Amino acid sequence: MVKRKFAVIGLGRFGAAMATTLISLGQDVLGIDSDPDHVQELSDVVPHLLVLNASDPKALREAGVGDVDVAVISIGANVEASLLIVMAVKEMGVKSIVAKSTTEVHGRILERLGVDRVIYPEREAATRMAHSLVVPNVIDYISLSSDFSIIEIPAPAMFVGKSLRAIDLRAKYGLTLIAIKRHVDGRHTTSVSPSADEVIQPGDSLALVGSNKALIALERLVIK
């Protein structure tokens, strides 16, 4: 895994989770927040933390934000501050910018400012919850666009004991298998892009990508 430099600006619940997860993945993280309490809460986890007003372009530049590979703007409630920070980071030439948004209008403005990825945490969480309520066996759900998604589901009983070649997900179901998760010797293992000869075992879960229509059709098989 390539190690990159991240700046996480705004260390509320979303920003704190982002920063700590990036650290756990071995990345270099600079955490910034104007609230000393937020910074203090992460002091044992994130090595590089600063208390400063991120709306001040000079302060951001002096903090070294212009030298990071990715800037994550996790300030959603204060729209004005969010936009000012995005513009400042953009002017510094940061290669990739990710920003949190709480409304569609805010999100559209962020996109027009050149943000590479706009995240709607509450909407995405609600979408995952809706899928889990409609299809209780769905383990996880990630929307890629209005038409395509990724789901993780328990392997349907009709797949168990068969090879991926025999199941032929792409031809028969219009889906692509990303990975198989399996419980082996008391621990979970993940096989990414498994070979066509891989045989589905009882207890396996499948990570699949495809059109929402194709995924829903397969979800129904899980319910049976």
ChimeraX commands (.cxc) that place a marker at each C-alpha (Angstrom):
marker #1 position 0.00,0.00,0.00 radius 0.5
marker #1 position 1.37,3.41,-1.01 radius 0.5
marker #1 position 1.71,5.82,1.91 radius 0.5
marker #1 position 0.23,9.24,1.23 radius 0.5
marker #1 position -0.15,12.47,3.15 radius 0.5
marker #1 position -3.68,13.46,4.23 radius 0.5
marker #1 position -5.01,16.61,5.87 radius 0.5
marker #1 position -8.30,16.08,7.70 radius 0.5
marker #1 position -9.82,19.49,8.37 radius 0.5
marker #1 position -12.62,19.34,10.93 radius 0.5
marker #1 position -12.38,16.67,13.63 radius 0.5
marker #1 position -16.00,16.15,14.61 radius 0.5
marker #1 position -17.43,12.62,14.54 radius 0.5
marker #1 position -16.93,12.16,10.80 radius 0.5
marker #1 position -13.50,13.80,10.67 radius 0.5
marker #1 position -12.26,11.94,13.75 radius 0.5
marker #1 position -13.37,8.61,12.29 radius 0.5
marker #1 position -11.71,9.48,8.99 radius 0.5
marker #1 position -8.42,10.47,10.65 radius 0.5
marker #1 position -8.22,7.43,12.92 radius 0.5
marker #1 position -9.08,5.05,10.09 radius 0.5
marker #1 position -6.43,6.56,7.84 radius 0.5
marker #1 position -3.88,6.18,10.65 radius 0.5
marker #1 position -4.88,2.52,11.08 radius 0.5
marker #1 position -4.26,2.06,7.35 radius 0.5
marker #1 position -0.70,3.32,7.75 radius 0.5
marker #1 position -1.21,6.75,6.22 radius 0.5
marker #1 position 0.36,10.06,7.27 radius 0.5
marker #1 position -2.36,12.31,8.69 radius 0.5
marker #1 position -2.45,15.96,9.71 radius 0.5
marker #1 position -5.56,16.68,11.76 radius 0.5
marker #1 position -6.86,20.25,12.05 radius 0.5
marker #1 position -9.71,21.73,14.08 radius 0.5
marker #1 position -10.52,25.06,15.72 radius 0.5
marker #1 position -11.86,23.29,18.83 radius 0.5
marker #1 position -9.07,22.29,21.27 radius 0.5
marker #1 position -11.32,19.61,22.78 radius 0.5
marker #1 position -11.66,17.81,19.42 radius 0.5
marker #1 position -7.91,17.89,18.97 radius 0.5
marker #1 position -7.26,16.68,22.53 radius 0.5
marker #1 position -9.58,13.69,22.04 radius 0.5
marker #1 position -7.38,12.43,19.20 radius 0.5
marker #1 position -4.00,13.23,20.74 radius 0.5
marker #1 position -3.28,9.60,21.59 radius 0.5
marker #1 position -4.13,8.36,18.10 radius 0.5
marker #1 position -3.16,11.01,15.54 radius 0.5
marker #1 position 0.49,12.15,15.88 radius 0.5
marker #1 position 0.15,15.42,13.95 radius 0.5
marker #1 position -2.61,17.71,15.22 radius 0.5
marker #1 position -3.14,21.46,15.08 radius 0.5
marker #1 position -5.63,23.86,16.60 radius 0.5
marker #1 position -6.28,26.65,14.12 radius 0.5
marker #1 position -8.93,28.52,12.18 radius 0.5
marker #1 position -9.05,26.57,8.93 radius 0.5
marker #1 position -10.95,29.41,7.23 radius 0.5
marker #1 position -7.68,31.39,7.26 radius 0.5
marker #1 position -5.74,30.50,4.07 radius 0.5
marker #1 position -2.48,31.79,5.55 radius 0.5
marker #1 position -2.84,29.54,8.60 radius 0.5
marker #1 position -3.53,26.52,6.39 radius 0.5
marker #1 position -0.52,27.25,4.21 radius 0.5
marker #1 position 1.76,27.66,7.23 radius 0.5
marker #1 position 0.43,24.38,8.60 radius 0.5
marker #1 position 1.71,22.64,5.46 radius 0.5
marker #1 position -1.68,21.72,3.99 radius 0.5
marker #1 position -0.42,22.62,0.53 radius 0.5
marker #1 position 2.06,19.72,0.73 radius 0.5
marker #1 position -0.50,16.94,1.30 radius 0.5
marker #1 position -1.72,14.52,-1.35 radius 0.5
marker #1 position -5.35,14.54,-0.21 radius 0.5
marker #1 position -7.34,17.10,1.78 radius 0.5
marker #1 position -10.52,15.94,3.49 radius 0.5
marker #1 position -12.82,18.85,4.38 radius 0.5
marker #1 position -15.13,17.36,7.00 radius 0.5
marker #1 position -16.94,20.56,7.97 radius 0.5
marker #1 position -20.52,20.13,6.81 radius 0.5
marker #1 position -22.75,22.25,9.01 radius 0.5
marker #1 position -20.91,25.54,8.44 radius 0.5
marker #1 position -21.34,25.85,4.67 radius 0.5
marker #1 position -19.50,29.15,4.37 radius 0.5
marker #1 position -16.44,27.82,6.20 radius 0.5
marker #1 position -16.52,24.65,4.12 radius 0.5
marker #1 position -16.49,26.59,0.84 radius 0.5
marker #1 position -13.76,28.98,2.00 radius 0.5
marker #1 position -11.53,26.09,3.03 radius 0.5
marker #1 position -12.11,24.26,-0.26 radius 0.5
marker #1 position -11.17,27.36,-2.24 radius 0.5
marker #1 position -8.05,27.90,-0.14 radius 0.5
marker #1 position -6.93,24.28,-0.48 radius 0.5
marker #1 position -7.66,24.35,-4.20 radius 0.5
marker #1 position -5.47,27.44,-4.64 radius 0.5
marker #1 position -2.63,25.67,-2.82 radius 0.5
marker #1 position -2.61,23.03,-5.54 radius 0.5
marker #1 position -3.60,20.01,-3.43 radius 0.5
marker #1 position -3.94,17.06,-5.83 radius 0.5
marker #1 position -7.15,15.58,-4.47 radius 0.5
marker #1 position -9.95,17.14,-2.40 radius 0.5
marker #1 position -12.75,15.29,-0.61 radius 0.5
marker #1 position -15.49,17.27,1.13 radius 0.5
marker #1 position -18.40,16.44,3.39 radius 0.5
marker #1 position -21.80,17.89,2.52 radius 0.5
marker #1 position -25.12,17.85,4.33 radius 0.5
marker #1 position -27.36,19.16,1.52 radius 0.5
marker #1 position -27.68,18.75,-2.24 radius 0.5
marker #1 position -27.14,22.48,-2.83 radius 0.5
marker #1 position -23.96,22.49,-0.77 radius 0.5
marker #1 position -22.79,19.42,-2.64 radius 0.5
marker #1 position -23.40,20.97,-6.06 radius 0.5
marker #1 position -21.43,24.07,-5.08 radius 0.5
marker #1 position -18.55,21.90,-3.87 radius 0.5
marker #1 position -18.52,20.05,-7.18 radius 0.5
marker #1 position -18.42,23.33,-9.11 radius 0.5
marker #1 position -15.47,24.43,-7.00 radius 0.5
marker #1 position -13.58,21.37,-8.22 radius 0.5
marker #1 position -13.96,18.96,-5.29 radius 0.5
marker #1 position -13.04,15.47,-6.49 radius 0.5
marker #1 position -15.49,13.64,-4.24 radius 0.5
marker #1 position -18.45,14.92,-2.25 radius 0.5
marker #1 position -19.58,12.73,0.65 radius 0.5
marker #1 position -23.07,12.75,2.18 radius 0.5
marker #1 position -22.57,10.71,5.39 radius 0.5
marker #1 position -26.16,10.81,6.64 radius 0.5
marker #1 position -27.65,9.99,3.23 radius 0.5
marker #1 position -25.21,7.12,2.69 radius 0.5
marker #1 position -25.90,5.73,6.16 radius 0.5
marker #1 position -29.65,5.96,5.54 radius 0.5
marker #1 position -29.29,4.16,2.20 radius 0.5
marker #1 position -27.36,1.32,3.84 radius 0.5
marker #1 position -29.97,1.07,6.57 radius 0.5
marker #1 position -32.85,1.01,4.07 radius 0.5
marker #1 position -31.24,-1.87,2.19 radius 0.5
marker #1 position -30.64,-3.81,5.40 radius 0.5
marker #1 position -34.29,-3.34,6.40 radius 0.5
marker #1 position -35.68,-4.41,3.03 radius 0.5
marker #1 position -33.22,-7.29,2.63 radius 0.5
marker #1 position -32.13,-8.24,6.18 radius 0.5
marker #1 position -29.28,-10.47,5.00 radius 0.5
marker #1 position -27.43,-7.71,3.17 radius 0.5
marker #1 position -24.19,-7.14,5.08 radius 0.5
marker #1 position -23.12,-3.89,3.42 radius 0.5
marker #1 position -24.14,-1.60,0.59 radius 0.5
marker #1 position -22.19,1.13,-1.22 radius 0.5
marker #1 position -23.73,3.30,-3.94 radius 0.5
marker #1 position -21.38,4.05,-6.84 radius 0.5
marker #1 position -23.90,6.04,-8.88 radius 0.5
marker #1 position -27.65,6.27,-9.39 radius 0.5
marker #1 position -27.52,3.01,-11.36 radius 0.5
marker #1 position -24.61,0.96,-9.97 radius 0.5
marker #1 position -23.70,-0.24,-6.49 radius 0.5
marker #1 position -21.60,-2.68,-4.49 radius 0.5
marker #1 position -23.22,-5.09,-2.04 radius 0.5
marker #1 position -21.91,-7.70,0.34 radius 0.5
marker #1 position -24.27,-10.62,0.91 radius 0.5
marker #1 position -24.10,-14.14,2.33 radius 0.5
marker #1 position -23.51,-16.61,-0.50 radius 0.5
marker #1 position -26.91,-17.89,-1.67 radius 0.5
marker #1 position -27.46,-21.57,-0.82 radius 0.5
marker #1 position -27.72,-22.36,-4.55 radius 0.5
marker #1 position -24.09,-21.20,-4.99 radius 0.5
marker #1 position -22.55,-23.28,-2.19 radius 0.5
marker #1 position -20.39,-26.15,-3.43 radius 0.5
marker #1 position -20.10,-24.68,-6.91 radius 0.5
marker #1 position -17.10,-23.05,-8.56 radius 0.5
marker #1 position -17.25,-19.46,-9.80 radius 0.5
marker #1 position -16.86,-20.84,-13.30 radius 0.5
marker #1 position -20.01,-22.92,-12.89 radius 0.5
marker #1 position -21.97,-20.10,-11.28 radius 0.5
marker #1 position -20.91,-17.69,-14.08 radius 0.5
marker #1 position -22.11,-14.55,-12.29 radius 0.5
marker #1 position -21.38,-12.17,-15.13 radius 0.5
marker #1 position -23.21,-14.12,-17.84 radius 0.5
marker #1 position -26.15,-15.34,-15.77 radius 0.5
marker #1 position -26.66,-12.43,-13.36 radius 0.5
marker #1 position -24.84,-9.45,-14.91 radius 0.5
marker #1 position -22.64,-9.09,-11.82 radius 0.5
marker #1 position -18.91,-8.99,-11.12 radius 0.5
marker #1 position -17.45,-10.64,-8.02 radius 0.5
marker #1 position -14.93,-8.41,-6.25 radius 0.5
marker #1 position -14.06,-10.59,-3.28 radius 0.5
marker #1 position -15.01,-13.57,-1.13 radius 0.5
marker #1 position -14.89,-13.29,2.66 radius 0.5
marker #1 position -14.46,-16.55,4.53 radius 0.5
marker #1 position -14.10,-17.66,8.15 radius 0.5
marker #1 position -11.03,-19.90,8.43 radius 0.5
marker #1 position -9.49,-21.24,11.65 radius 0.5
marker #1 position -11.17,-18.65,13.83 radius 0.5
marker #1 position -10.36,-15.65,11.67 radius 0.5
marker #1 position -11.80,-13.89,8.65 radius 0.5
marker #1 position -9.93,-14.00,5.34 radius 0.5
marker #1 position -10.64,-12.06,2.15 radius 0.5
marker #1 position -9.86,-13.35,-1.31 radius 0.5
marker #1 position -9.81,-10.49,-3.83 radius 0.5
marker #1 position -10.48,-11.32,-7.50 radius 0.5
marker #1 position -10.62,-15.09,-6.82 radius 0.5
marker #1 position -9.94,-17.52,-9.65 radius 0.5
marker #1 position -12.74,-19.12,-11.66 radius 0.5
marker #1 position -11.94,-22.46,-9.97 radius 0.5
marker #1 position -12.69,-21.10,-6.47 radius 0.5
marker #1 position -15.52,-23.06,-4.85 radius 0.5
marker #1 position -18.08,-21.26,-2.67 radius 0.5
marker #1 position -18.12,-22.61,0.88 radius 0.5
marker #1 position -20.86,-22.52,3.53 radius 0.5
marker #1 position -20.64,-19.26,5.48 radius 0.5
marker #1 position -18.94,-17.32,2.67 radius 0.5
marker #1 position -20.00,-13.77,1.92 radius 0.5
marker #1 position -19.69,-12.23,-1.53 radius 0.5
marker #1 position -18.81,-8.66,-2.48 radius 0.5
marker #1 position -20.45,-7.91,-5.82 radius 0.5
marker #1 position -20.67,-4.92,-8.15 radius 0.5
marker #1 position -23.31,-4.35,-10.79 radius 0.5
marker #1 position -26.44,-2.50,-11.79 radius 0.5
marker #1 position -28.98,-1.92,-9.03 radius 0.5
marker #1 position -31.52,-3.96,-11.00 radius 0.5
marker #1 position -29.19,-6.97,-11.17 radius 0.5
marker #1 position -28.19,-6.64,-7.51 radius 0.5
marker #1 position -31.83,-6.50,-6.36 radius 0.5
marker #1 position -32.57,-9.65,-8.35 radius 0.5
marker #1 position -29.74,-11.46,-6.56 radius 0.5
marker #1 position -30.75,-10.03,-3.18 radius 0.5
marker #1 position -34.11,-11.75,-3.61 radius 0.5
marker #1 position -32.34,-15.09,-3.94 radius 0.5
marker #1 position -30.71,-14.49,-0.55 radius 0.5
marker #1 position -34.11,-14.04,1.10 radius 0.5
marker #1 position -35.41,-17.37,-0.18 radius 0.5
marker link #1:1,2 radius 0.2
marker link #1:2,3 radius 0.2
marker link #1:3,4 radius 0.2
marker link #1:4,5 radius 0.2
marker link #1:5,6 radius 0.2
marker link #1:6,7 radius 0.2
marker link #1:7,8 radius 0.2
marker link #1:8,9 radius 0.2
marker link #1:9,10 radius 0.2
marker link #1:10,11 radius 0.2
marker link #1:11,12 radius 0.2
marker link #1:12,13 radius 0.2
marker link #1:13,14 radius 0.2
marker link #1:14,15 radius 0.2
marker link #1:15,16 radius 0.2
marker link #1:16,17 radius 0.2
marker link #1:17,18 radius 0.2
marker link #1:18,19 radius 0.2
marker link #1:19,20 radius 0.2
marker link #1:20,21 radius 0.2
marker link #1:21,22 radius 0.2
marker link #1:22,23 radius 0.2
marker link #1:23,24 radius 0.2
marker link #1:24,25 radius 0.2
marker link #1:25,26 radius 0.2
marker link #1:26,27 radius 0.2
marker link #1:27,28 radius 0.2
marker link #1:28,29 radius 0.2
marker link #1:29,30 radius 0.2
marker link #1:30,31 radius 0.2
marker link #1:31,32 radius 0.2
marker link #1:32,33 radius 0.2
marker link #1:33,34 radius 0.2
marker link #1:34,35 radius 0.2
marker link #1:35,36 radius 0.2
marker link #1:36,37 radius 0.2
marker link #1:37,38 radius 0.2
marker link #1:38,39 radius 0.2
marker link #1:39,40 radius 0.2
marker link #1:40,41 radius 0.2
marker link #1:41,42 radius 0.2
marker link #1:42,43 radius 0.2
marker link #1:43,44 radius 0.2
marker link #1:44,45 radius 0.2
marker link #1:45,46 radius 0.2
marker link #1:46,47 radius 0.2
marker link #1:47,48 radius 0.2
marker link #1:48,49 radius 0.2
marker link #1:49,50 radius 0.2
marker link #1:50,51 radius 0.2
marker link #1:51,52 radius 0.2
marker link #1:52,53 radius 0.2
marker link #1:53,54 radius 0.2
marker link #1:54,55 radius 0.2
marker link #1:55,56 radius 0.2
marker link #1:56,57 radius 0.2
marker link #1:57,58 radius 0.2
marker link #1:58,59 radius 0.2
marker link #1:59,60 radius 0.2
marker link #1:60,61 radius 0.2
marker link #1:61,62 radius 0.2
marker link #1:62,63 radius 0.2
marker link #1:63,64 radius 0.2
marker link #1:64,65 radius 0.2
marker link #1:65,66 radius 0.2
marker link #1:66,67 radius 0.2
marker link #1:67,68 radius 0.2
marker link #1:68,69 radius 0.2
marker link #1:69,70 radius 0.2
marker link #1:70,71 radius 0.2
marker link #1:71,72 radius 0.2
marker link #1:72,73 radius 0.2
marker link #1:73,74 radius 0.2
marker link #1:74,75 radius 0.2
marker link #1:75,76 radius 0.2
marker link #1:76,77 radius 0.2
marker link #1:77,78 radius 0.2
marker link #1:78,79 radius 0.2
marker link #1:79,80 radius 0.2
marker link #1:80,81 radius 0.2
marker link #1:81,82 radius 0.2
marker link #1:82,83 radius 0.2
marker link #1:83,84 radius 0.2
marker link #1:84,85 radius 0.2
marker link #1:85,86 radius 0.2
marker link #1:86,87 radius 0.2
marker link #1:87,88 radius 0.2
marker link #1:88,89 radius 0.2
marker link #1:89,90 radius 0.2
marker link #1:90,91 radius 0.2
marker link #1:91,92 radius 0.2
marker link #1:92,93 radius 0.2
marker link #1:93,94 radius 0.2
marker link #1:94,95 radius 0.2
marker link #1:95,96 radius 0.2
marker link #1:96,97 radius 0.2
marker link #1:97,98 radius 0.2
marker link #1:98,99 radius 0.2
marker link #1:99,100 radius 0.2
marker link #1:100,101 radius 0.2
marker link #1:101,102 radius 0.2
marker link #1:102,103 radius 0.2
marker link #1:103,104 radius 0.2
marker link #1:104,105 radius 0.2
marker link #1:105,106 radius 0.2
marker link #1:106,107 radius 0.2
marker link #1:107,108 radius 0.2
marker link #1:108,109 radius 0.2
marker link #1:109,110 radius 0.2
marker link #1:110,111 radius 0.2
marker link #1:111,112 radius 0.2
marker link #1:112,113 radius 0.2
marker link #1:113,114 radius 0.2
marker link #1:114,115 radius 0.2
marker link #1:115,116 radius 0.2
marker link #1:116,117 radius 0.2
marker link #1:117,118 radius 0.2
marker link #1:118,119 radius 0.2
marker link #1:119,120 radius 0.2
marker link #1:120,121 radius 0.2
marker link #1:121,122 radius 0.2
marker link #1:122,123 radius 0.2
marker link #1:123,124 radius 0.2
marker link #1:124,125 radius 0.2
marker link #1:125,126 radius 0.2
marker link #1:126,127 radius 0.2
marker link #1:127,128 radius 0.2
marker link #1:128,129 radius 0.2
marker link #1:129,130 radius 0.2
marker link #1:130,131 radius 0.2
marker link #1:131,132 radius 0.2
marker link #1:132,133 radius 0.2
marker link #1:133,134 radius 0.2
marker link #1:134,135 radius 0.2
marker link #1:135,136 radius 0.2
marker link #1:136,137 radius 0.2
marker link #1:137,138 radius 0.2
marker link #1:138,139 radius 0.2
marker link #1:139,140 radius 0.2
marker link #1:140,141 radius 0.2
marker link #1:141,142 radius 0.2
marker link #1:142,143 radius 0.2
marker link #1:143,144 radius 0.2
marker link #1:144,145 radius 0.2
marker link #1:145,146 radius 0.2
marker link #1:146,147 radius 0.2
marker link #1:147,148 radius 0.2
marker link #1:148,149 radius 0.2
marker link #1:149,150 radius 0.2
marker link #1:150,151 radius 0.2
marker link #1:151,152 radius 0.2
marker link #1:152,153 radius 0.2
marker link #1:153,154 radius 0.2
marker link #1:154,155 radius 0.2
marker link #1:155,156 radius 0.2
marker link #1:156,157 radius 0.2
marker link #1:157,158 radius 0.2
marker link #1:158,159 radius 0.2
marker link #1:159,160 radius 0.2
marker link #1:160,161 radius 0.2
marker link #1:161,162 radius 0.2
marker link #1:162,163 radius 0.2
marker link #1:163,164 radius 0.2
marker link #1:164,165 radius 0.2
marker link #1:165,166 radius 0.2
marker link #1:166,167 radius 0.2
marker link #1:167,168 radius 0.2
marker link #1:168,169 radius 0.2
marker link #1:169,170 radius 0.2
marker link #1:170,171 radius 0.2
marker link #1:171,172 radius 0.2
marker link #1:172,173 radius 0.2
marker link #1:173,174 radius 0.2
marker link #1:174,175 radius 0.2
marker link #1:175,176 radius 0.2
marker link #1:176,177 radius 0.2
marker link #1:177,178 radius 0.2
marker link #1:178,179 radius 0.2
marker link #1:179,180 radius 0.2
marker link #1:180,181 radius 0.2
marker link #1:181,182 radius 0.2
marker link #1:182,183 radius 0.2
marker link #1:183,184 radius 0.2
marker link #1:184,185 radius 0.2
marker link #1:185,186 radius 0.2
marker link #1:186,187 radius 0.2
marker link #1:187,188 radius 0.2
marker link #1:188,189 radius 0.2
marker link #1:189,190 radius 0.2
marker link #1:190,191 radius 0.2
marker link #1:191,192 radius 0.2
marker link #1:192,193 radius 0.2
marker link #1:193,194 radius 0.2
marker link #1:194,195 radius 0.2
marker link #1:195,196 radius 0.2
marker link #1:196,197 radius 0.2
marker link #1:197,198 radius 0.2
marker link #1:198,199 radius 0.2
marker link #1:199,200 radius 0.2
marker link #1:200,201 radius 0.2
marker link #1:201,202 radius 0.2
marker link #1:202,203 radius 0.2
marker link #1:203,204 radius 0.2
marker link #1:204,205 radius 0.2
marker link #1:205,206 radius 0.2
marker link #1:206,207 radius 0.2
marker link #1:207,208 radius 0.2
marker link #1:208,209 radius 0.2
marker link #1:209,210 radius 0.2
marker link #1:210,211 radius 0.2
marker link #1:211,212 radius 0.2
marker link #1:212,213 radius 0.2
marker link #1:213,214 radius 0.2
marker link #1:214,215 radius 0.2
marker link #1:215,216 radius 0.2
marker link #1:216,217 radius 0.2
marker link #1:217,218 radius 0.2
marker link #1:218,219 radius 0.2
marker link #1:219,220 radius 0.2
marker link #1:220,221 radius 0.2
marker link #1:221,222 radius 0.2
marker link #1:222,223 radius 0.2
marker link #1:223,224 radius 0.2
view
